[in-house]
Amino acid sequence: MSNEVEELIITGESQNTEFKDSISLKREIGETVSAFSNAHGGTILIGVSDFGDVTGVEVGKRTLEELANYLKINTDPPIYPEINLCQICDKDIIEVKIKENDEKPVFFKTHAFKRVGRTNQRISTSEIRKLAREERKRLCFDERICEEASLDDIDEEKVKWYLEKREEIRRVKKPKEMDLETLLVNIRAAKETDGKIKPTNAGILFFGRNPQRFILQSQLRLARFAGKTLTRDFLDRLDSSGTLWEMIEQADDFIRKNIRLLGFRTEFTFKRIDKFEYPTKAIREGVINALVHRDYLEPADTRVLIFDDRIEIVNPGKFPEGTTPENPRHIPVNPVLCQLIYDVGFIEKYGTGIYMMMEICGQYGTPEPKYELSERETELTFRSSGKAIIISEIEKTGVKLNDRQKKAFKHILGEGRISTKDYCDLNNVVPNTAYRDLNEMMQMGLIRRVDKGRSTHYIPIE
């Protein structure tokens, strides 16, 4: 090591080498760490003057540890350089080795820096945007190494579950002889770096013992509100954690528990019709899309908000460039997660989720889901049709309703009753037509007459 350091001192400062004569120059050291991280890496030698004179530094028991913590705390994303102590000319020299960072730009405190010759220059706002765009194209979040994690943070039982599901769903045989490291590398859940195998972010999110320890924003928050507005009045809530597929299952249970199961019985069929007010398969697809395609560089959580009249699924990030809800092309934000979730059968085909949700809602009798996009997040809303979805189920039994009767029956299911006058006003018809339509609905066993005279009205048979 000392030979390498001596060579750097002889060569002098350069694009990839910086000298600092004192460890007290922490701001300058931090700026250089940012600059090297945003370029091709480099080495800082502390205890060497600008002219290459070895001045040395005083090193205490915690000097190296304190320097490492300082750089970690003041860089974003956090940088973990290799810090070594060596002796040159009987003097202590601190060597700080920085690799090019996978995630750019790297900030030191409030600014990002780049290396120009032997100097560090502040990166402008426009350059930061350009650099960020280029980095997103170069390496997706899920493909990057989870720096603080190790293979000990991978749950082998979850890997076994994945292999069994993949074999069951996709007919991919489990490997008979393959060590864990090789398997994880093959499915891009791990990568080799500096001679070690470390998990990628995808590996932690899909197989981790505690993914939120490393990727806090991966949590899924669900809440059932009282009413139709966002308030602090929760009827139920769940801060879901774990791997992506574990959170999807938890969300499925929570949603089923917090939406209405609608029921209706007719004299015509003598069979009770029970149906959730939302198509749960479409909601599940929306949750999967939100977790798999979200922008994990954003600090916000993914959220599922349940109101009396709708369900909102909100995830950080926007649609990839060149694709829209109306023209959904398969441009995965997190391709490794997309493949893994496909392998276990949680999605059936790439790029068909939006079409599938629309088709399911259409068949179910609920409105098509709607997207609302912004620069920072994507919101997907499913609207409830209340008990009106029961009509489509009743018609499957052979009961045929005209358009007026369907409109009236929706009114009855929503309001609990309808009068002849209500029927006339709702459909703009004369009383004789209302009487005839309502009598037909009574003969079908859908409604019954209550009271007499002016107070006569009709209610559903349940």
Buried (B, 14 or more C-beta within 10 A) or exposed (E): EEEEBBEBBEEEBEBBBBBBBBBEBBEBBBBBBBBBBBBEBBBBBBBBEEEBEBBBBEBEEEBBEEBBEBBEEBBBBEBBBEBBBBBBEEEBBBBBBBBEBBBBBBBBEEEBBBBEEBBBEBBEEEBBEEBBEEBBEEEBBBBBBBBBBEBEBBBEEBBEBBBEBBEEBEEEEEEEEEEBBEBBBEBBBBBEEEEEBBBBBBBBBBBBBEBBEBBEBBBBBBBBBEEEEEEEEEEEEBEBBBBBBBBBBBBBEBBBEBBEEBEBBBEBBEEEBEBBBBBBBBBBBBBBBBBBBBBBBEEBBBBBBBBBEBBBBBBBBBBBEEBEBEEBEEEBBBBBBBBBBBBBEBBEEEBBBBEBBBBBBEEBBBBBBEBEBEEEBBBBBBBBBBBBBBBBBBEEEEBEBEEBBBBBBBBBBEEEEBBBEBBBEBBEBEEEBBEEBBEBBBEBBBBEEEEEEEEEBBBBBE
